[in-house]
Amino acid sequence: MKDELFQQLVTSLKEGSAILRGKTKPSRKTKLHWPDAKAVREKLALSQSEFAALIGISPRTLQNWEQGHRRPEGTARALLRIAERHPEAVLEALHA
């Protein structure tokens, strides 16, 4: 590793450490929206097993989302966000 890159890495680590200890404020914050799986399911008027089958997950996974034990990630998160905004489109697209 070149000295310049190494110094950038050291500086970055020191900055991160100061932020974690509360000595420095971060330059920006990223807020992620986590869809409420239960609210989405209820908006679609489906049972847990129906909704889980519709989106291709196990009922246990859906229960974990709804109880806050886990959060949907990746494609599932994207699908839930779409279902929040356009529930009828999701029903139309996924009912084969």
mmCIF file as gemmi writes it, N, C-alpha and C atoms, coordinates in Angstrom:
data_model
loop_
_atom_site.group_PDB
_atom_site.id
_atom_site.type_symbol
_atom_site.label_atom_id
_atom_site.label_alt_id
_atom_site.label_comp_id
_atom_site.label_asym_id
_atom_site.label_entity_id
_atom_site.label_seq_id
_atom_site.pdbx_PDB_ins_code
_atom_site.Cartn_x
_atom_site.Cartn_y
_atom_site.Cartn_z
_atom_site.occupancy
_atom_site.B_iso_or_equiv
_atom_site.pdbx_formal_charge
_atom_site.auth_seq_id
_atom_site.auth_asym_id
_atom_site.pdbx_PDB_model_num
ATOM 1 N N . MET Axp A 1 ? 0.858 -1.177 0 1 0 ? 1 A 1
ATOM 2 C CA . MET Axp A 1 ? 0 0 0 1 0 ? 1 A 1
ATOM 3 C C . MET Axp A 1 ? 0.898 1.232 0 1 0 ? 1 A 1
ATOM 4 N N . LYS Axp A 2 ? 0.553 2.185 -0.8 1 0 ? 2 A 1
ATOM 5 C CA . LYS Axp A 2 ? 1.344 3.411 -0.865 1 0 ? 2 A 1
ATOM 6 C C . LYS Axp A 2 ? 1.153 4.215 0.415 1 0 ? 2 A 1
ATOM 7 N N . ASP Axp A 3 ? 2.182 4.97 0.766 1 0 ? 3 A 1
ATOM 8 C CA . ASP Axp A 3 ? 2.141 5.767 2.001 1 0 ? 3 A 1
ATOM 9 C C . ASP Axp A 3 ? 0.957 6.724 2.031 1 0 ? 3 A 1
ATOM 10 N N . GLU Axp A 4 ? 0.679 7.351 0.895 1 0 ? 4 A 1
ATOM 11 C CA . GLU Axp A 4 ? -0.428 8.316 0.844 1 0 ? 4 A 1
ATOM 12 C C . GLU Axp A 4 ? -1.764 7.642 1.147 1 0 ? 4 A 1
ATOM 13 N N . LEU Axp A 5 ? -1.995 6.477 0.539 1 0 ? 5 A 1
ATOM 14 C CA . LEU Axp A 5 ? -3.235 5.742 0.79 1 0 ? 5 A 1
ATOM 15 C C . LEU Axp A 5 ? -3.315 5.28 2.235 1 0 ? 5 A 1
ATOM 16 N N . PHE Axp A 6 ? -2.198 4.844 2.775 1 0 ? 6 A 1
ATOM 17 C CA . PHE Axp A 6 ? -2.17 4.405 4.163 1 0 ? 6 A 1
ATOM 18 C C . PHE Axp A 6 ? -2.513 5.565 5.104 1 0 ? 6 A 1
ATOM 19 N N . GLN Axp A 7 ? -1.972 6.741 4.839 1 0 ? 7 A 1
ATOM 20 C CA . GLN Axp A 7 ? -2.27 7.905 5.675 1 0 ? 7 A 1
ATOM 21 C C . GLN Axp A 7 ? -3.748 8.297 5.594 1 0 ? 7 A 1
ATOM 22 N N . GLN Axp A 8 ? -4.341 8.17 4.399 1 0 ? 8 A 1
ATOM 23 C CA . GLN Axp A 8 ? -5.776 8.438 4.251 1 0 ? 8 A 1
ATOM 24 C C . GLN Axp A 8 ? -6.583 7.455 5.083 1 0 ? 8 A 1
ATOM 25 N N . LEU Axp A 9 ? -6.176 6.203 5.08 1 0 ? 9 A 1
ATOM 26 C CA . LEU Axp A 9 ? -6.859 5.182 5.859 1 0 ? 9 A 1
ATOM 27 C C . LEU Axp A 9 ? -6.753 5.472 7.353 1 0 ? 9 A 1
ATOM 28 N N . VAL Axp A 10 ? -5.57 5.834 7.821 1 0 ? 10 A 1
ATOM 29 C CA . VAL Axp A 10 ? -5.366 6.159 9.23 1 0 ? 10 A 1
ATOM 30 C C . VAL Axp A 10 ? -6.22 7.36 9.627 1 0 ? 10 A 1
ATOM 31 N N . THR Axp A 11 ? -6.236 8.386 8.789 1 0 ? 11 A 1
ATOM 32 C CA . THR Axp A 11 ? -7.044 9.579 9.056 1 0 ? 11 A 1
ATOM 33 C C . THR Axp A 11 ? -8.525 9.223 9.133 1 0 ? 11 A 1
ATOM 34 N N . SER Axp A 12 ? -8.966 8.385 8.217 1 0 ? 12 A 1
ATOM 35 C CA . SER Axp A 12 ? -10.366 7.964 8.196 1 0 ? 12 A 1
ATOM 36 C C . SER Axp A 12 ? -10.736 7.188 9.46 1 0 ? 12 A 1
ATOM 37 N N . LEU Axp A 13 ? -9.855 6.292 9.885 1 0 ? 13 A 1
ATOM 38 C CA . LEU Axp A 13 ? -10.112 5.517 11.104 1 0 ? 13 A 1
ATOM 39 C C . LEU Axp A 13 ? -10.18 6.413 12.341 1 0 ? 13 A 1
ATOM 40 N N . LYS Axp A 14 ? -9.291 7.39 12.403 1 0 ? 14 A 1
ATOM 41 C CA . LYS Axp A 14 ? -9.308 8.323 13.533 1 0 ? 14 A 1
ATOM 42 C C . LYS Axp A 14 ? -10.601 9.136 13.537 1 0 ? 14 A 1
ATOM 43 N N . GLU Axp A 15 ? -11.023 9.581 12.364 1 0 ? 15 A 1
ATOM 44 C CA . GLU Axp A 15 ? -12.268 10.347 12.257 1 0 ? 15 A 1
ATOM 45 C C . GLU Axp A 15 ? -13.46 9.489 12.682 1 0 ? 15 A 1
ATOM 46 N N . GLY Axp A 16 ? -13.501 8.244 12.201 1 0 ? 16 A 1
ATOM 47 C CA . GLY Axp A 16 ? -14.583 7.34 12.577 1 0 ? 16 A 1
ATOM 48 C C . GLY Axp A 16 ? -14.62 7.081 14.065 1 0 ? 16 A 1
ATOM 49 N N . SER Axp A 17 ? -13.46 6.916 14.662 1 0 ? 17 A 1
ATOM 50 C CA . SER Axp A 17 ? -13.375 6.688 16.1 1 0 ? 17 A 1
ATOM 51 C C . SER Axp A 17 ? -13.9 7.892 16.878 1 0 ? 17 A 1
ATOM 52 N N . ALA Axp A 18 ? -13.538 9.086 16.432 1 0 ? 18 A 1
ATOM 53 C CA . ALA Axp A 18 ? -14.011 10.305 17.099 1 0 ? 18 A 1
ATOM 54 C C . ALA Axp A 18 ? -15.522 10.44 16.987 1 0 ? 18 A 1
ATOM 55 N N . ILE Axp A 19 ? -16.083 10.05 15.853 1 0 ? 19 A 1
ATOM 56 C CA . ILE Axp A 19 ? -17.54 10.11 15.668 1 0 ? 19 A 1
ATOM 57 C C . ILE Axp A 19 ? -18.222 9.123 16.606 1 0 ? 19 A 1
ATOM 58 N N . LEU Axp A 20 ? -17.702 7.904 16.679 1 0 ? 20 A 1
ATOM 59 C CA . LEU Axp A 20 ? -18.293 6.891 17.552 1 0 ? 20 A 1
ATOM 60 C C . LEU Axp A 20 ? -18.232 7.284 19.021 1 0 ? 20 A 1
ATOM 61 N N . ARG Axp A 21 ? -17.176 7.984 19.43 1 0 ? 21 A 1
ATOM 62 C CA . ARG Axp A 21 ? -17.053 8.429 20.819 1 0 ? 21 A 1
ATOM 63 C C . ARG Axp A 21 ? -17.822 9.715 21.103 1 0 ? 21 A 1
ATOM 64 N N . GLY Axp A 22 ? -18.423 10.304 20.071 1 0 ? 22 A 1
ATOM 65 C CA . GLY Axp A 22 ? -19.209 11.514 20.265 1 0 ? 22 A 1
ATOM 66 C C . GLY Axp A 22 ? -18.387 12.79 20.31 1 0 ? 22 A 1
ATOM 67 N N . LYS Axp A 23 ? -17.144 12.726 19.93 1 0 ? 23 A 1
ATOM 68 C CA . LYS Axp A 23 ? -16.283 13.905 19.962 1 0 ? 23 A 1
ATOM 69 C C . LYS Axp A 23 ? -16.402 14.734 18.681 1 0 ? 23 A 1
ATOM 70 N N . THR Axp A 24 ? -16.875 14.125 17.62 1 0 ? 24 A 1
ATOM 71 C CA . THR Axp A 24 ? -17.049 14.784 16.33 1 0 ? 24 A 1
ATOM 72 C C . THR Axp A 24 ? -18.406 14.396 15.771 1 0 ? 24 A 1
ATOM 73 N N . LYS Axp A 25 ? -19.049 15.359 15.111 1 0 ? 25 A 1
ATOM 74 C CA . LYS Axp A 25 ? -20.325 15.04 14.46 1 0 ? 25 A 1
ATOM 75 C C . LYS Axp A 25 ? -20.053 14.509 13.055 1 0 ? 25 A 1
ATOM 76 N N . PRO Axp A 26 ? -20.846 13.531 12.625 1 0 ? 26 A 1
ATOM 77 C CA . PRO Axp A 26 ? -20.659 13.017 11.263 1 0 ? 26 A 1
ATOM 78 C C . PRO Axp A 26 ? -21.037 14.088 10.243 1 0 ? 26 A 1
ATOM 79 N N . SER Axp A 27 ? -20.426 14.035 9.088 1 0 ? 27 A 1
ATOM 80 C CA . SER Axp A 27 ? -20.711 15.021 8.052 1 0 ? 27 A 1
ATOM 81 C C . SER Axp A 27 ? -22.086 14.791 7.425 1 0 ? 27 A 1
ATOM 82 N N . ARG Axp A 28 ? -22.573 13.572 7.499 1 0 ? 28 A 1
ATOM 83 C CA . ARG Axp A 28 ? -23.915 13.27 6.972 1 0 ? 28 A 1
ATOM 84 C C . ARG Axp A 28 ? -24.444 12.021 7.661 1 0 ? 28 A 1
ATOM 85 N N . LYS Axp A 29 ? -25.747 11.888 7.636 1 0 ? 29 A 1
ATOM 86 C CA . LYS Axp A 29 ? -26.397 10.696 8.178 1 0 ? 29 A 1
ATOM 87 C C . LYS Axp A 29 ? -27.297 10.125 7.099 1 0 ? 29 A 1
ATOM 88 N N . THR Axp A 30 ? -27.353 8.834 7.044 1 0 ? 30 A 1
ATOM 89 C CA . THR Axp A 30 ? -28.219 8.159 6.097 1 0 ? 30 A 1
ATOM 90 C C . THR Axp A 30 ? -29.334 7.479 6.881 1 0 ? 30 A 1
ATOM 91 N N . LYS Axp A 31 ? -30.562 7.8 6.533 1 0 ? 31 A 1
ATOM 92 C CA . LYS Axp A 31 ? -31.699 7.156 7.177 1 0 ? 31 A 1
ATOM 93 C C . LYS Axp A 31 ? -32.33 6.188 6.189 1 0 ? 31 A 1
ATOM 94 N N . LEU Axp A 32 ? -32.441 4.959 6.608 1 0 ? 32 A 1
ATOM 95 C CA . LEU Axp A 32 ? -33.079 3.95 5.778 1 0 ? 32 A 1
ATOM 96 C C . LEU Axp A 32 ? -34.519 3.767 6.224 1 0 ? 32 A 1
ATOM 97 N N . HIS Axp A 33 ? -35.386 3.6 5.257 1 0 ? 33 A 1
ATOM 98 C CA . HIS Axp A 33 ? -36.789 3.348 5.565 1 0 ? 33 A 1
ATOM 99 C C . HIS Axp A 33 ? -37.004 1.84 5.586 1 0 ? 33 A 1
ATOM 100 N N . TRP Axp A 34 ? -37.49 1.351 6.716 1 0 ? 34 A 1
ATOM 101 C CA . TRP Axp A 34 ? -37.804 -0.064 6.83 1 0 ? 34 A 1
ATOM 102 C C . TRP Axp A 34 ? -39.318 -0.201 6.789 1 0 ? 34 A 1
ATOM 103 N N . PRO Axp A 35 ? -39.841 -0.807 5.741 1 0 ? 35 A 1
ATOM 104 C CA . PRO Axp A 35 ? -41.291 -0.939 5.626 1 0 ? 35 A 1
ATOM 105 C C . PRO Axp A 35 ? -41.877 -1.765 6.767 1 0 ? 35 A 1
ATOM 106 N N . ASP Axp A 36 ? -43.075 -1.405 7.168 1 0 ? 36 A 1
ATOM 107 C CA . ASP Axp A 36 ? -43.796 -2.127 8.208 1 0 ? 36 A 1
ATOM 108 C C . ASP Axp A 36 ? -44.533 -3.285 7.538 1 0 ? 36 A 1
ATOM 109 N N . ALA Axp A 37 ? -43.954 -4.466 7.63 1 0 ? 37 A 1
ATOM 110 C CA . ALA Axp A 37 ? -44.502 -5.637 6.934 1 0 ? 37 A 1
ATOM 111 C C . ALA Axp A 37 ? -45.934 -5.924 7.355 1 0 ? 37 A 1
ATOM 112 N N . LYS Axp A 38 ? -46.246 -5.761 8.631 1 0 ? 38 A 1
ATOM 113 C CA . LYS Axp A 38 ? -47.597 -6.039 9.11 1 0 ? 38 A 1
ATOM 114 C C . LYS Axp A 38 ? -48.592 -5.05 8.513 1 0 ? 38 A 1
ATOM 115 N N . ALA Axp A 39 ? -48.226 -3.767 8.477 1 0 ? 39 A 1
ATOM 116 C CA . ALA Axp A 39 ? -49.118 -2.759 7.912 1 0 ? 39 A 1
ATOM 117 C C . ALA Axp A 39 ? -49.349 -3.013 6.428 1 0 ? 39 A 1
ATOM 118 N N . VAL Axp A 40 ? -48.3 -3.412 5.723 1 0 ? 40 A 1
ATOM 119 C CA . VAL Axp A 40 ? -48.431 -3.72 4.297 1 0 ? 40 A 1
ATOM 120 C C . VAL Axp A 40 ? -49.369 -4.907 4.107 1 0 ? 40 A 1
ATOM 121 N N . ARG Axp A 41 ? -49.14 -5.952 4.899 1 0 ? 41 A 1
ATOM 122 C CA . ARG Axp A 41 ? -49.989 -7.151 4.788 1 0 ? 41 A 1
ATOM 123 C C . ARG Axp A 41 ? -51.439 -6.83 5.091 1 0 ? 41 A 1
ATOM 124 N N . GLU Axp A 42 ? -51.67 -6.033 6.141 1 0 ? 42 A 1
ATOM 125 C CA . GLU Axp A 42 ? -53.042 -5.677 6.5 1 0 ? 42 A 1
ATOM 126 C C . GLU Axp A 42 ? -53.69 -4.796 5.434 1 0 ? 42 A 1
ATOM 127 N N . LYS Axp A 43 ? -52.905 -3.934 4.811 1 0 ? 43 A 1
ATOM 128 C CA . LYS Axp A 43 ? -53.424 -3.095 3.723 1 0 ? 43 A 1
ATOM 129 C C . LYS Axp A 43 ? -53.9 -3.96 2.559 1 0 ? 43 A 1
ATOM 130 N N . LEU Axp A 44 ? -53.208 -5.082 2.359 1 0 ? 44 A 1
ATOM 131 C CA . LEU Axp A 44 ? -53.58 -6.011 1.294 1 0 ? 44 A 1
ATOM 132 C C . LEU Axp A 44 ? -54.677 -6.982 1.731 1 0 ? 44 A 1
ATOM 133 N N . ALA Axp A 45 ? -55.055 -6.923 2.997 1 0 ? 45 A 1
ATOM 134 C CA . ALA Axp A 45 ? -56.107 -7.778 3.561 1 0 ? 45 A 1
ATOM 135 C C . ALA Axp A 45 ? -55.795 -9.264 3.374 1 0 ? 45 A 1
ATOM 136 N N . LEU Axp A 46 ? -54.559 -9.641 3.712 1 0 ? 46 A 1
ATOM 137 C CA . LEU Axp A 46 ? -54.139 -11.029 3.587 1 0 ? 46 A 1
ATOM 138 C C . LEU Axp A 46 ? -53.7 -11.568 4.944 1 0 ? 46 A 1
ATOM 139 N N . SER Axp A 47 ? -53.867 -12.871 5.123 1 0 ? 47 A 1
ATOM 140 C CA . SER Axp A 47 ? -53.352 -13.516 6.334 1 0 ? 47 A 1
ATOM 141 C C . SER Axp A 47 ? -51.835 -13.625 6.206 1 0 ? 47 A 1
ATOM 142 N N . GLN Axp A 48 ? -51.18 -13.978 7.305 1 0 ? 48 A 1
ATOM 143 C CA . GLN Axp A 48 ? -49.728 -14.14 7.253 1 0 ? 48 A 1
ATOM 144 C C . GLN Axp A 48 ? -49.321 -15.206 6.241 1 0 ? 48 A 1
ATOM 145 N N . SER Axp A 49 ? -50.002 -16.33 6.265 1 0 ? 49 A 1
ATOM 146 C CA . SER Axp A 49 ? -49.623 -17.415 5.34 1 0 ? 49 A 1
ATOM 147 C C . SER Axp A 49 ? -49.896 -17.022 3.887 1 0 ? 49 A 1
ATOM 148 N N . GLU Axp A 50 ? -50.995 -16.314 3.631 1 0 ? 50 A 1
ATOM 149 C CA . GLU Axp A 50 ? -51.297 -15.871 2.267 1 0 ? 50 A 1
ATOM 150 C C . GLU Axp A 50 ? -50.245 -14.882 1.768 1 0 ? 50 A 1
ATOM 151 N N . PHE Axp A 51 ? -49.904 -13.915 2.618 1 0 ? 51 A 1
ATOM 152 C CA . PHE Axp A 51 ? -48.947 -12.889 2.225 1 0 ? 51 A 1
ATOM 153 C C . PHE Axp A 51 ? -47.556 -13.496 2.031 1 0 ? 51 A 1
ATOM 154 N N . ALA Axp A 52 ? -47.159 -14.384 2.931 1 0 ? 52 A 1
ATOM 155 C CA . ALA Axp A 52 ? -45.854 -15.039 2.805 1 0 ? 52 A 1
ATOM 156 C C . ALA Axp A 52 ? -45.774 -15.817 1.497 1 0 ? 52 A 1
ATOM 157 N N . ALA Axp A 53 ? -46.818 -16.548 1.165 1 0 ? 53 A 1
ATOM 158 C CA . ALA Axp A 53 ? -46.839 -17.305 -0.092 1 0 ? 53 A 1
ATOM 159 C C . ALA Axp A 53 ? -46.797 -16.364 -1.294 1 0 ? 53 A 1
ATOM 160 N N . LEU Axp A 54 ? -47.506 -15.258 -1.201 1 0 ? 54 A 1
ATOM 161 C CA . LEU Axp A 54 ? -47.558 -14.295 -2.302 1 0 ? 54 A 1
ATOM 162 C C . LEU Axp A 54 ? -46.177 -13.742 -2.637 1 0 ? 54 A 1
ATOM 163 N N . ILE Axp A 55 ? -45.392 -13.416 -1.606 1 0 ? 55 A 1
ATOM 164 C CA . ILE Axp A 55 ? -44.088 -12.808 -1.87 1 0 ? 55 A 1
ATOM 165 C C . ILE Axp A 55 ? -42.939 -13.819 -1.827 1 0 ? 55 A 1
ATOM 166 N N . GLY Axp A 56 ? -43.268 -15.091 -1.617 1 0 ? 56 A 1
ATOM 167 C CA . GLY Axp A 56 ? -42.27 -16.152 -1.721 1 0 ? 56 A 1
ATOM 168 C C . GLY Axp A 56 ? -41.333 -16.294 -0.539 1 0 ? 56 A 1
ATOM 169 N N . ILE Axp A 57 ? -41.857 -16.107 0.663 1 0 ? 57 A 1
ATOM 170 C CA . ILE Axp A 57 ? -41.062 -16.307 1.875 1 0 ? 57 A 1
ATOM 171 C C . ILE Axp A 57 ? -41.805 -17.258 2.799 1 0 ? 57 A 1
ATOM 172 N N . SER Axp A 58 ? -41.145 -17.698 3.841 1 0 ? 58 A 1
ATOM 173 C CA . SER Axp A 58 ? -41.81 -18.577 4.796 1 0 ? 58 A 1
ATOM 174 C C . SER Axp A 58 ? -42.654 -17.732 5.754 1 0 ? 58 A 1
ATOM 175 N N . PRO Axp A 59 ? -43.732 -18.312 6.268 1 0 ? 59 A 1
ATOM 176 C CA . PRO Axp A 59 ? -44.522 -17.58 7.268 1 0 ? 59 A 1
ATOM 177 C C . PRO Axp A 59 ? -43.692 -17.183 8.483 1 0 ? 59 A 1
ATOM 178 N N . ARG Axp A 60 ? -42.715 -18.007 8.846 1 0 ? 60 A 1
ATOM 179 C CA . ARG Axp A 60 ? -41.858 -17.687 9.998 1 0 ? 60 A 1
ATOM 180 C C . ARG Axp A 60 ? -41.028 -16.427 9.745 1 0 ? 60 A 1
ATOM 181 N N . THR Axp A 61 ? -40.529 -16.29 8.529 1 0 ? 61 A 1
ATOM 182 C CA . THR Axp A 61 ? -39.769 -15.083 8.17 1 0 ? 61 A 1
ATOM 183 C C . THR Axp A 61 ? -40.657 -13.857 8.308 1 0 ? 61 A 1
ATOM 184 N N . LEU Axp A 62 ? -41.887 -13.953 7.807 1 0 ? 62 A 1
ATOM 185 C CA . LEU Axp A 62 ? -42.825 -12.833 7.915 1 0 ? 62 A 1
ATOM 186 C C . LEU Axp A 62 ? -43.11 -12.524 9.386 1 0 ? 62 A 1
ATOM 187 N N . GLN Axp A 63 ? -43.295 -13.538 10.199 1 0 ? 63 A 1
ATOM 188 C CA . GLN Axp A 63 ? -43.533 -13.315 11.626 1 0 ? 63 A 1
ATOM 189 C C . GLN Axp A 63 ? -42.348 -12.601 12.273 1 0 ? 63 A 1
ATOM 190 N N . ASN Axp A 64 ? -41.142 -12.995 11.907 1 0 ? 64 A 1
ATOM 191 C CA . ASN Axp A 64 ? -39.956 -12.325 12.447 1 0 ? 64 A 1
ATOM 192 C C . ASN Axp A 64 ? -39.919 -10.855 12.057 1 0 ? 64 A 1
ATOM 193 N N . TRP Axp A 65 ? -40.305 -10.536 10.83 1 0 ? 65 A 1
ATOM 194 C CA . TRP Axp A 65 ? -40.373 -9.133 10.405 1 0 ? 65 A 1
ATOM 195 C C . TRP Axp A 65 ? -41.422 -8.386 11.21 1 0 ? 65 A 1
ATOM 196 N N . GLU Axp A 66 ? -42.599 -8.975 11.303 1 0 ? 66 A 1
ATOM 197 C CA . GLU Axp A 66 ? -43.71 -8.293 11.968 1 0 ? 66 A 1
ATOM 198 C C . GLU Axp A 66 ? -43.442 -8.089 13.459 1 0 ? 66 A 1
ATOM 199 N N . GLN Axp A 67 ? -42.71 -8.992 14.077 1 0 ? 67 A 1
ATOM 200 C CA . GLN Axp A 67 ? -42.412 -8.881 15.506 1 0 ? 67 A 1
ATOM 201 C C . GLN Axp A 67 ? -41.153 -8.078 15.783 1 0 ? 67 A 1
ATOM 202 N N . GLY Axp A 68 ? -40.486 -7.634 14.725 1 0 ? 68 A 1
ATOM 203 C CA . GLY Axp A 68 ? -39.296 -6.81 14.894 1 0 ? 68 A 1
ATOM 204 C C . GLY Axp A 68 ? -38.027 -7.575 15.224 1 0 ? 68 A 1
ATOM 205 N N . HIS Axp A 69 ? -38.058 -8.897 15.102 1 0 ? 69 A 1
ATOM 206 C CA . HIS Axp A 69 ? -36.863 -9.693 15.372 1 0 ? 69 A 1
ATOM 207 C C . HIS Axp A 69 ? -35.848 -9.579 14.236 1 0 ? 69 A 1
ATOM 208 N N . ARG Axp A 70 ? -36.354 -9.363 13.027 1 0 ? 70 A 1
ATOM 209 C CA . ARG Axp A 70 ? -35.511 -9.237 11.839 1 0 ? 70 A 1
ATOM 210 C C . ARG Axp A 70 ? -36.092 -8.15 10.957 1 0 ? 70 A 1
ATOM 211 N N . ARG Axp A 71 ? -35.3 -7.706 9.998 1 0 ? 71 A 1
ATOM 212 C CA . ARG Axp A 71 ? -35.755 -6.706 9.036 1 0 ? 71 A 1
ATOM 213 C C . ARG Axp A 71 ? -35.623 -7.282 7.633 1 0 ? 71 A 1
ATOM 214 N N . PRO Axp A 72 ? -36.575 -6.948 6.779 1 0 ? 72 A 1
ATOM 215 C CA . PRO Axp A 72 ? -36.445 -7.406 5.395 1 0 ? 72 A 1
ATOM 216 C C . PRO Axp A 72 ? -35.252 -6.719 4.733 1 0 ? 72 A 1
ATOM 217 N N . GLU Axp A 73 ? -34.539 -7.455 3.92 1 0 ? 73 A 1
ATOM 218 C CA . GLU Axp A 73 ? -33.358 -6.931 3.239 1 0 ? 73 A 1
ATOM 219 C C . GLU Axp A 73 ? -33.516 -7.083 1.729 1 0 ? 73 A 1
ATOM 220 N N . GLY Axp A 74 ? -32.742 -6.355 1.012 1 0 ? 74 A 1
ATOM 221 C CA . GLY Axp A 74 ? -32.625 -6.508 -0.434 1 0 ? 74 A 1
ATOM 222 C C . GLY Axp A 74 ? -33.947 -6.435 -1.174 1 0 ? 74 A 1
ATOM 223 N N . THR Axp A 75 ? -34.192 -7.457 -1.972 1 0 ? 75 A 1
ATOM 224 C CA . THR Axp A 75 ? -35.366 -7.498 -2.831 1 0 ? 75 A 1
ATOM 225 C C . THR Axp A 75 ? -36.664 -7.481 -2.028 1 0 ? 75 A 1
ATOM 226 N N . ALA Axp A 76 ? -36.69 -8.178 -0.908 1 0 ? 76 A 1
ATOM 227 C CA . ALA Axp A 76 ? -37.899 -8.207 -0.076 1 0 ? 76 A 1
ATOM 228 C C . ALA Axp A 76 ? -38.226 -6.815 0.441 1 0 ? 76 A 1
ATOM 229 N N . ARG Axp A 77 ? -37.209 -6.083 0.85 1 0 ? 77 A 1
ATOM 230 C CA . ARG Axp A 77 ? -37.422 -4.708 1.329 1 0 ? 77 A 1
ATOM 231 C C . ARG Axp A 77 ? -37.972 -3.838 0.207 1 0 ? 77 A 1
ATOM 232 N N . ALA Axp A 78 ? -37.407 -3.984 -0.986 1 0 ? 78 A 1
ATOM 233 C CA . ALA Axp A 78 ? -37.877 -3.209 -2.131 1 0 ? 78 A 1
ATOM 234 C C . ALA Axp A 78 ? -39.332 -3.551 -2.458 1 0 ? 78 A 1
ATOM 235 N N . LEU Axp A 79 ? -39.665 -4.828 -2.444 1 0 ? 79 A 1
ATOM 236 C CA . LEU Axp A 79 ? -41.029 -5.249 -2.744 1 0 ? 79 A 1
ATOM 237 C C . LEU Axp A 79 ? -42.017 -4.699 -1.714 1 0 ? 79 A 1
ATOM 238 N N . LEU Axp A 80 ? -41.642 -4.728 -0.444 1 0 ? 80 A 1
ATOM 239 C CA . LEU Axp A 80 ? -42.523 -4.183 0.599 1 0 ? 80 A 1
ATOM 240 C C . LEU Axp A 80 ? -42.713 -2.671 0.441 1 0 ? 80 A 1
ATOM 241 N N . ARG Axp A 81 ? -41.663 -1.977 0.036 1 0 ? 81 A 1
ATOM 242 C CA . ARG Axp A 81 ? -41.796 -0.523 -0.184 1 0 ? 81 A 1
ATOM 243 C C . ARG Axp A 81 ? -42.749 -0.243 -1.337 1 0 ? 81 A 1
ATOM 244 N N . ILE Axp A 82 ? -42.672 -1.043 -2.391 1 0 ? 82 A 1
ATOM 245 C CA . ILE Axp A 82 ? -43.597 -0.884 -3.512 1 0 ? 82 A 1
ATOM 246 C C . ILE Axp A 82 ? -45.015 -1.2 -3.059 1 0 ? 82 A 1
ATOM 247 N N . ALA Axp A 83 ? -45.168 -2.254 -2.274 1 0 ? 83 A 1
ATOM 248 C CA . ALA Axp A 83 ? -46.491 -2.647 -1.782 1 0 ? 83 A 1
ATOM 249 C C . ALA Axp A 83 ? -47.088 -1.575 -0.869 1 0 ? 83 A 1
ATOM 250 N N . GLU Axp A 84 ? -46.242 -0.863 -0.13 1 0 ? 84 A 1
ATOM 251 C CA . GLU Axp A 84 ? -46.736 0.24 0.711 1 0 ? 84 A 1
ATOM 252 C C . GLU Axp A 84 ? -47.381 1.326 -0.14 1 0 ? 84 A 1
ATOM 253 N N . ARG Axp A 85 ? -46.743 1.63 -1.247 1 0 ? 85 A 1
ATOM 254 C CA . ARG Axp A 85 ? -47.206 2.745 -2.085 1 0 ? 85 A 1
ATOM 255 C C . ARG Axp A 85 ? -48.256 2.334 -3.113 1 0 ? 85 A 1
ATOM 256 N N . HIS Axp A 86 ? -48.143 1.115 -3.623 1 0 ? 86 A 1
ATOM 257 C CA . HIS Axp A 86 ? -49.029 0.659 -4.695 1 0 ? 86 A 1
ATOM 258 C C . HIS Axp A 86 ? -49.511 -0.765 -4.434 1 0 ? 86 A 1
ATOM 259 N N . PRO Axp A 87 ? -50.307 -0.956 -3.384 1 0 ? 87 A 1
ATOM 260 C CA . PRO Axp A 87 ? -50.712 -2.327 -3.028 1 0 ? 87 A 1
ATOM 261 C C . PRO Axp A 87 ? -51.462 -3.049 -4.147 1 0 ? 87 A 1
ATOM 262 N N . GLU Axp A 88 ? -52.29 -2.326 -4.875 1 0 ? 88 A 1
ATOM 263 C CA . GLU Axp A 88 ? -53.068 -2.975 -5.937 1 0 ? 88 A 1
ATOM 264 C C . GLU Axp A 88 ? -52.161 -3.473 -7.06 1 0 ? 88 A 1
ATOM 265 N N . ALA Axp A 89 ? -51.095 -2.755 -7.35 1 0 ? 89 A 1
ATOM 266 C CA . ALA Axp A 89 ? -50.156 -3.171 -8.402 1 0 ? 89 A 1
ATOM 267 C C . ALA Axp A 89 ? -49.44 -4.452 -7.992 1 0 ? 89 A 1
ATOM 268 N N . VAL Axp A 90 ? -49.086 -4.558 -6.717 1 0 ? 90 A 1
ATOM 269 C CA . VAL Axp A 90 ? -48.404 -5.76 -6.231 1 0 ? 90 A 1
ATOM 270 C C . VAL Axp A 90 ? -49.344 -6.955 -6.305 1 0 ? 90 A 1
ATOM 271 N N . LEU Axp A 91 ? -50.572 -6.773 -5.889 1 0 ? 91 A 1
ATOM 272 C CA . LEU Axp A 91 ? -51.534 -7.868 -5.967 1 0 ? 91 A 1
ATOM 273 C C . LEU Axp A 91 ? -51.734 -8.309 -7.407 1 0 ? 91 A 1
ATOM 274 N N . GLU Axp A 92 ? -51.877 -7.349 -8.3 1 0 ? 92 A 1
ATOM 275 C CA . GLU Axp A 92 ? -52.092 -7.669 -9.702 1 0 ? 92 A 1
ATOM 276 C C . GLU Axp A 92 ? -50.888 -8.39 -10.303 1 0 ? 92 A 1
ATOM 277 N N . ALA Axp A 93 ? -49.704 -7.927 -9.972 1 0 ? 93 A 1
ATOM 278 C CA . ALA Axp A 93 ? -48.497 -8.496 -10.55 1 0 ? 93 A 1
ATOM 279 C C . ALA Axp A 93 ? -48.174 -9.886 -10 1 0 ? 93 A 1
ATOM 280 N N . LEU Axp A 94 ? -48.465 -10.119 -8.713 1 0 ? 94 A 1
ATOM 281 C CA . LEU Axp A 94 ? -48.053 -11.371 -8.096 1 0 ? 94 A 1
ATOM 282 C C . LEU Axp A 94 ? -49.114 -12.454 -8.083 1 0 ? 94 A 1
ATOM 283 N N . HIS Axp A 95 ? -50.352 -12.1 -8.303 1 0 ? 95 A 1
ATOM 284 C CA . HIS Axp A 95 ? -51.378 -13.139 -8.397 1 0 ? 95 A 1
ATOM 285 C C . HIS Axp A 95 ? -51.317 -13.745 -9.793 1 0 ? 95 A 1
ATOM 286 N N . ALA Axp A 96 ? -50.836 -14.963 -9.85 1 0 ? 96 A 1
ATOM 287 C CA . ALA Axp A 96 ? -50.667 -15.607 -11.159 1 0 ? 96 A 1
ATOM 288 C C . ALA Axp A 96 ? -51.908 -16.411 -11.516 1 0 ? 96 A 1
